[in-house]
Amino acid sequence: MSRYDLIVIGGGAAGFVSSKLARGFGKSVAMVEKGKLGGECTNYGCIPSKSLIRAARAAYELKSLNKFGLRLDAPPSFNTDNVMPHVRSIVQKVYNSHLPESFEALGINVYFGTPQFLDNHRIKIGEKILSGDKFIISTGSSPFIPPIDGTSEVPYLTNNTVFSLNKLPKSLIVLGGGPIGIELASAFNRLNVEVTVVEMLDRILFREDKELVEMLVGRLKSEGLKILTGAKAVRLSKSEKGISLYVQQKGGVNKEIVAENILIAIGRKPNIEGLELEKAGVNYSNKGIIVNERLETSAGNIYACGDVVGPYQFSHMAEYQAITVCRNAFTPLKKKVDYSNVIWCTFTDPELAHAGLTEEEAREKLGDKIKIYRYEYSKIDRAKTDLEDFGMSKIICDKKGRVTGIHILGSHASDVIHEVQLAKFLNLPFEKIREAIHIYPSYSDVIRQPSKLYYIDKLHGNLLLKILKKLMSAG
């Protein structure tokens, strides 16, 4: 029986970070993975979806060449037969950067198989038994399939299977208007797939700022994407043209949607099946493994992080939690997780980046003691040169000028948001950003200009300046 200071269960983003950091602390480490290293992000999530989105953007740009003063001699057309093989090739390139041998070279032993706890210090993988002083569970999440009538008879896609397609379908239903569903729907739509998004709630991307979501919906619909909200899926069946989805809309109106295939993207479930957590004394629920603020489970020597814990299912949050876990497991300096500066982006085109409170949340929490600064991409010179002048930044500040919410819809939103996110993290007044020298022309204006607007507002409210202004006007 092999013994380790730490056994990491799950070879995804959180597993990578925690195993390497623990090894850096000088600990003996084993990492156990039942599938492929890289987890959800590399194999079925971030990497393939962003590769598909980039291919879709290339197709969109081809159709839009005339906007740049360019002209093809024939109407632009393209063949999408090699799109999915291209996406899989990118996944393979990324996977090749973290092969098992690279971890073994660091002194991290990698085991493949389905682990089962025997107790809180031992796991079984096939015929092997490993012993660990401490464990970190980072097994991730999988697509949740709702109990809709007909799902057992109808072939459906998820983000785990859609990238295995050899050819794109002619038409597609996307069930779910969250980030995964909308990203993939918008990409397929640009690749000449007829796409219909079905969302049970009254709007897509319900966690995002409503004003910017409405702008994004308008843009997506203008490109031909069909979005049906307030529609509950009730039954799936096979039809002559592929698949029929029957939905119930408000008022009891029933509607049939027909497409060649359907992609189910309505949520995630934690990967806890088969771990025998009860034998280790680890408490869990249908939402995942239960942890405290230090990411400790009910078994004192076992920690958990990443999607299997939540509440945010992003690779960068898994990394943040993994660092916190290792610090708590192997140093005397204990740290609680702090989710006050969570940040994410929905990678539609244009992108929708998010940090902090939405306007609705800010008004509920702070009332009217907030100030909102908006700046349109159409005012940014760099956006004009790139013909990327659709979108807007929206910065929400409290009465002291501290940033409480950041929302950006537009080109490079996932990049430019970090400047104001840093100000938020360091608790700096929003106006401080304007003092830094920024490159011109660049998309940074979507942040710098609102910061200047805040400063101007502050000057208008300055009592001394008001008195001087009155004295000057009197003279």
C-alpha positions in Angstrom: 0.0 0.0 0.0 1.5 3.4 -1.1 1.3 6.2 1.4 1.2 10.0 0.6 1.1 13.2 2.5 -1.7 14.3 0.1 -3.9 12.5 -2.4 -5.8 14.7 -4.8 -8.9 13.2 -6.4 -9.6 14.8 -9.7 -7.2 15.9 -12.4 -8.8 19.1 -13.6 -7.9 22.8 -12.9 -8.3 22.5 -9.1 -6.4 19.2 -9.0 -3.5 20.6 -11.1 -3.0 23.6 -8.9 -3.4 21.9 -5.5 -1.1 19.0 -6.4 1.6 21.2 -7.7 1.4 23.6 -4.8 1.5 20.8 -2.3 4.5 19.4 -4.1 6.1 22.8 -3.8 5.6 22.6 -0.1 7.7 19.5 -0.2 4.8 17.0 0.3 4.5 13.6 -1.3 1.5 13.8 -3.6 -0.6 11.5 -5.7 -3.3 12.6 -8.2 -6.1 10.3 -9.2 -8.2 10.8 -12.3 -10.9 8.5 -13.7 -11.0 10.1 -17.2 -8.6 12.4 -19.0 -6.3 14.9 -17.3 -7.5 18.5 -17.8 -11.0 17.9 -16.6 -14.1 19.7 -17.8 -12.3 22.9 -18.9 -9.8 21.3 -21.2 -11.8 18.5 -22.7 -15.4 19.7 -22.8 -15.7 23.3 -21.7 -13.4 26.3 -21.9 -11.0 25.1 -24.6 -13.3 23.5 -27.1 -16.1 26.1 -26.7 -13.7 29.1 -27.2 -12.1 27.3 -30.2 -15.6 26.9 -31.7 -16.5 30.6 -30.9 -13.3 31.7 -32.7 -14.1 29.7 -35.7 -17.6 31.2 -35.7 -16.1 34.6 -35.5 -13.9 33.9 -38.5 -17.0 32.9 -40.5 -18.8 36.1 -39.4 -15.9 38.2 -40.4 -15.8 36.5 -43.8 -19.5 37.5 -44.3 -18.7 41.0 -43.2 -15.7 41.8 -45.4 -17.5 44.5 -47.3 -17.7 46.5 -44.1 -13.9 46.9 -44.2 -13.8 48.0 -47.8 -13.0 44.5 -49.1 -14.9 42.5 -51.7 -14.9 38.9 -52.7 -15.4 38.2 -56.4 -18.1 35.7 -55.5 -20.6 35.7 -52.7 -18.8 34.5 -49.5 -19.5 30.8 -48.6 -17.7 28.3 -46.6 -17.7 24.6 -45.7 -18.0 23.7 -42.0 -17.1 20.0 -42.4 -13.7 20.5 -40.7 -14.8 22.8 -37.9 -15.2 20.1 -35.2 -11.9 18.3 -36.2 -10.2 21.7 -35.8 -11.8 22.2 -32.3 -10.6 18.7 -31.3 -7.1 19.5 -32.5 -6.9 22.5 -30.3 -8.1 20.4 -27.3 -5.4 18.0 -28.1 -2.7 20.7 -28.2 -3.8 22.0 -24.8 -4.0 18.4 -23.4 -0.4 17.8 -24.6 0.8 20.6 -22.3 -0.2 18.7 -19.2 0.5 15.0 -19.9 0.9 12.6 -17.0 4.6 12.5 -17.6 4.9 16.2 -16.8 3.4 15.6 -13.4 5.5 12.6 -12.8 8.6 14.7 -13.6 7.5 17.0 -10.7 7.3 14.0 -8.3 3.5 13.8 -8.5 2.3 10.2 -9.0 -0.7 10.0 -11.3 -3.2 7.1 -11.1 -6.1 6.5 -13.5 -9.2 4.8 -12.4 -12.4 5.3 -10.3 -11.5 5.9 -6.6 -13.5 4.7 -3.7 -13.0 5.7 -0.1 -12.5 2.9 2.3 -12.2 5.3 5.2 -11.0 8.9 5.7 -7.3 7.8 5.1 -7.6 5.2 2.4 -8.9 4.9 -1.1 -9.2 2.0 -3.5 -8.5 2.2 -7.3 -9.2 -1.1 -8.8 -6.9 -3.5 -6.9 -4.6 -0.7 -5.6 -5.0 0.9 -2.2 -3.5 4.3 -1.5 -3.2 5.8 2.0 -3.1 9.6 2.5 -2.7 11.8 5.5 -4.8 14.4 3.8 -7.1 14.4 0.8 -8.4 17.1 -1.6 -11.5 16.2 -3.6 -11.8 18.1 -6.8 -13.8 15.9 -9.0 -15.7 18.6 -10.9 -19.2 18.5 -12.3 -21.1 17.1 -15.2 -24.2 18.1 -17.3 -27.5 17.9 -15.5 -30.2 16.2 -17.5 -33.7 17.2 -16.4 -36.5 14.6 -16.0 -38.2 15.6 -19.2 -40.5 13.0 -20.8 -38.7 11.4 -23.7 -35.1 12.0 -22.8 -34.5 8.3 -22.5 -35.7 7.6 -26.0 -34.3 10.7 -27.9 -30.5 11.1 -28.6 -29.4 14.4 -27.2 -26.2 16.4 -27.0 -24.5 18.0 -24.0 -21.2 20.0 -23.8 -19.5 16.6 -23.1 -20.7 15.1 -26.4 -21.3 18.0 -28.8 -17.6 18.5 -29.7 -17.5 14.8 -30.8 -19.7 15.6 -33.8 -18.1 15.1 -37.2 -20.4 17.5 -39.0 -22.5 20.3 -37.8 -26.3 19.7 -37.8 -28.5 21.8 -40.1 -30.7 22.8 -37.2 -30.3 22.7 -33.4 -32.4 23.3 -30.3 -30.5 24.6 -27.3 -32.3 23.9 -24.1 -31.1 26.4 -21.5 -30.2 30.1 -21.8 -27.3 30.1 -19.4 -23.7 30.8 -20.3 -23.0 27.4 -21.8 -26.1 27.3 -23.9 -25.9 30.9 -25.1 -22.2 30.7 -26.0 -22.6 27.5 -28.0 -25.9 28.7 -29.6 -24.4 32.0 -30.8 -21.4 30.2 -32.3 -23.4 27.5 -34.1 -25.7 30.2 -35.4 -22.8 32.0 -37.1 -21.8 28.7 -38.6 -25.0 28.4 -40.6 -26.8 26.2 -38.1 -30.5 27.2 -37.6 -30.6 27.6 -33.8 -33.4 28.0 -31.3 -32.7 28.7 -27.7 -35.4 27.6 -25.2 -35.3 29.1 -21.7 -37.8 28.5 -18.9 -37.2 31.9 -17.2 -38.3 35.2 -18.5 -34.8 36.1 -19.8 -31.6 34.4 -20.6 -28.4 34.9 -18.5 -30.5 35.7 -15.4 -27.4 36.3 -13.2 -26.2 39.2 -15.5 -27.2 42.8 -15.5 -30.6 43.1 -17.1 -29.9 46.2 -19.2 -26.8 44.6 -20.9 -28.6 41.3 -21.4 -31.3 43.1 -23.3 -28.7 44.7 -25.5 -27.0 41.4 -26.1 -30.3 39.7 -26.9 -31.0 42.3 -29.5 -27.7 41.7 -31.1 -28.0 38.0 -31.2 -31.5 38.1 -32.7 -30.3 40.5 -35.3 -27.9 37.7 -36.5 -30.7 35.3 -36.8 -30.6 33.4 -33.4 -34.0 32.5 -32.2 -34.6 32.9 -28.5 -37.7 31.6 -26.8 -38.1 32.6 -23.1 -40.8 31.8 -20.6 -41.0 28.3 -22.2 -41.0 25.1 -20.1 -39.8 21.9 -21.9 -42.4 19.2 -21.3 -41.7 16.4 -23.8 -39.1 15.2 -26.4 -39.8 12.8 -29.2 -38.4 11.7 -32.5 -39.8 13.2 -35.7 -39.3 12.9 -39.4 -36.9 15.9 -39.4 -35.1 14.8 -36.3 -36.3 15.8 -32.8 -39.5 17.5 -31.6 -39.5 19.5 -28.4 -42.9 20.4 -27.0 -42.8 23.4 -24.7 -45.5 25.1 -22.6 -45.5 28.9 -22.6 -47.2 31.4 -20.3 -50.9 31.2 -20.6 -50.8 27.5 -21.3 -49.9 27.9 -24.9 -48.2 24.8 -26.3 -45.6 25.0 -29.0 -43.6 22.4 -31.0 -40.1 23.1 -32.0 -38.4 20.8 -34.5 -34.7 20.4 -35.2 -32.1 17.9 -36.4 -30.6 17.7 -32.9 -31.0 19.1 -29.4 -28.3 20.3 -27.0 -29.2 20.2 -23.3 -27.4 22.9 -21.3 -29.6 23.8 -18.3 -27.2 23.2 -15.4 -24.5 21.1 -13.8 -24.4 18.4 -11.1 -21.4 17.6 -8.8 -19.4 14.5 -9.6 -19.7 12.6 -6.3 -21.2 9.3 -7.4 -19.1 6.2 -6.7 -16.7 8.0 -4.2 -18.3 6.2 -1.2 -18.0 9.5 0.7 -20.1 8.0 3.6 -17.2 5.7 4.4 -14.9 8.7 4.8 -17.4 10.6 6.9 -17.8 13.3 4.3 -21.2 15.1 4.2 -22.7 16.1 0.9 -26.0 17.1 -0.7 -27.3 17.2 -4.2 -25.5 20.5 -4.6 -22.1 19.0 -3.8 -19.7 18.3 -1.0 -20.5 20.4 2.1 -17.5 22.5 3.3 -16.9 25.3 5.8 -15.3 28.7 5.0 -11.9 27.1 5.0 -13.1 24.4 2.5 -12.8 21.7 5.1 -15.3 18.8 4.9 -16.9 17.1 7.9 -13.9 14.7 7.9 -11.1 16.8 9.4 -8.3 15.7 7.1 -10.3 15.9 3.8 -10.8 19.1 1.9 -12.8 19.8 -1.3 -12.7 22.6 -4.0 -13.8 23.4 -7.5 -17.1 22.6 -9.2 -17.8 19.7 -6.7 -18.2 22.4 -4.0 -19.3 25.5 -5.9 -20.9 28.0 -5.6 -19.2 29.3 -8.7 -18.3 26.8 -11.4 -15.4 28.4 -13.2 -11.9 27.2 -13.7 -10.4 30.4 -12.2 -12.5 30.0 -9.1 -11.4 26.4 -8.9 -7.8 27.6 -8.9 -8.5 30.2 -6.3 -10.1 27.6 -4.0 -7.3 25.1 -4.6 -4.7 27.7 -3.5 -6.8 28.4 -0.3 -7.2 24.6 0.4 -3.4 24.0 0.2 -2.7 26.9 2.4 -5.2 25.6 5.0 -4.0 22.0 4.8 -0.3 22.6 5.0 0.4 25.9 6.7 -0.6 27.4 10.1 -2.0 30.5 8.4 -5.6 29.5 7.9 -7.7 31.5 5.4 -11.4 31.7 4.7 -12.6 31.9 1.1 -13.7 35.3 0.1 -16.2 35.6 -2.8 -16.7 39.3 -2.7 -14.4 39.7 -5.8 -15.7 36.9 -8.0 -15.4 37.7 -11.7 -16.5 35.9 -14.9 -17.3 36.4 -18.5 -19.8 34.9 -20.9 -17.9 34.5 -24.2 -20.6 35.4 -26.6 -19.5 37.8 -29.4 -19.6 40.5 -28.1 -18.4 39.3 -24.7 -20.3 40.0 -21.5 -18.0 40.4 -18.4 -19.3 40.6 -14.9 -17.9 41.4 -11.4 -19.8 42.4 -8.3 -23.4 43.5 -8.0 -25.8 44.1 -10.9 -27.8 47.3 -10.9 -30.8 45.4 -9.5 -28.7 43.9 -6.7 -27.0 47.2 -5.9 -30.3 49.0 -5.6 -31.7 46.3 -3.4 -28.6 46.4 -1.1 -27.7 50.1 -1.2 -30.9 51.8 -2.2 -30.4 55.1 -4.0 -27.0 55.5 -2.6 -25.3 54.4 -5.8 -24.0 56.1 -8.9 -23.9 54.4 -12.2 -21.5 55.3 -15.0 -22.1 54.1 -18.5 -19.9 54.5 -21.5 -20.7 53.3 -25.0 -18.3 51.5 -27.3 -19.5 53.8 -30.1 -17.5 56.6 -28.4 -14.2 54.7 -28.3 -11.9 55.5 -31.2 -10.3 52.1 -31.2 -13.7 50.4 -31.4 -14.5 52.6 -34.4 -11.4 51.6 -36.2 -12.2 47.9 -35.6 -15.9 48.3 -36.4 -16.5 46.9 -32.8 -18.6 49.9 -31.7 -21.5 47.9 -30.2 -21.6 47.6 -26.5 -21.3 49.5 -23.2 -19.5 49.5 -19.9 -21.5 50.0 -16.7 -19.7 50.8 -13.5 -21.7 50.9 -10.3 -20.2 52.8 -7.3 -21.3 53.4 -3.7 -21.6 56.9 -2.2 -17.8 56.8 -1.3 -16.8 56.1 -4.9 -15.9 52.5 -4.3 -16.7 50.1 -7.1 -19.5 47.6 -6.2 -20.3 46.3 -9.7 -18.7 46.1 -13.1 -20.5 45.0 -16.3 -19.1 45.3 -19.8 -20.7 44.2 -23.0 -18.4 44.5 -25.9 -15.2 43.5 -27.7 -12.4 42.5 -25.3 -14.6 42.8 -22.3 -12.9 39.9 -20.6 -9.6 41.7 -20.8 -10.5 45.3 -20.0 -12.6 44.5 -17.0 -9.5 43.5 -15.0 -8.3 47.1 -14.6 -11.4 48.2 -12.7 -11.6 44.8 -11.0 -8.2 45.5 -9.5 -9.4 48.9 -8.2 -12.4 47.0 -6.7 -10.1 44.4 -5.1 -7.8 47.1 -3.6 -10.8 49.1 -2.5 -9.6 52.2 -4.4 -11.8 55.0 -5.4 -13.0 54.6 -9.0 -11.6 58.0 -9.9 -8.0 56.8 -9.3 -8.1 54.9 -12.7 -8.2 58.2 -14.6 -4.8 59.3 -13.1 -2.9 56.4 -14.7 -1.6 57.0 -18.2 -3.4 54.8 -20.7 -2.5 53.8 -24.3 -4.3 55.5 -27.1 -6.1 54.2 -29.0 -7.2 51.2 -27.0 -10.3 49.6 -25.5 -9.2 50.9 -22.1 -11.3 54.0 -22.7 -14.4 52.0 -21.8 -13.0 52.1 -18.2 -10.9 55.3 -18.2 -13.6 57.6 -19.5 -16.2 56.6 -16.9 -13.6 57.1 -14.3 -13.2 60.7 -15.6 -16.9 61.1 -15.5 -16.9 60.2 -11.8 -14.2 62.7 -11.1 -16.2 65.4 -12.8 -19.2 64.6 -10.7 -17.0 64.7 -7.6 -15.8 68.2 -8.6 -19.4 69.4 -9.1 -20.2 68.3 -5.6 -17.1 69.9 -4.0 -18.2 72.5 -1.5 -15.1 74.7 -1.8 -15.4 74.7 -5.6 -19.1 75.7 -5.2 -18.1 78.7 -3.0 -15.4 79.8 -5.4 -17.7 79.5 -8.3 -20.3 81.7 -6.6 -17.6 84.3 -5.6 -16.3 84.4 -9.2 -19.8 84.8 -10.6 -20.5 87.6 -8.1 -17.4 89.5 -9.0 
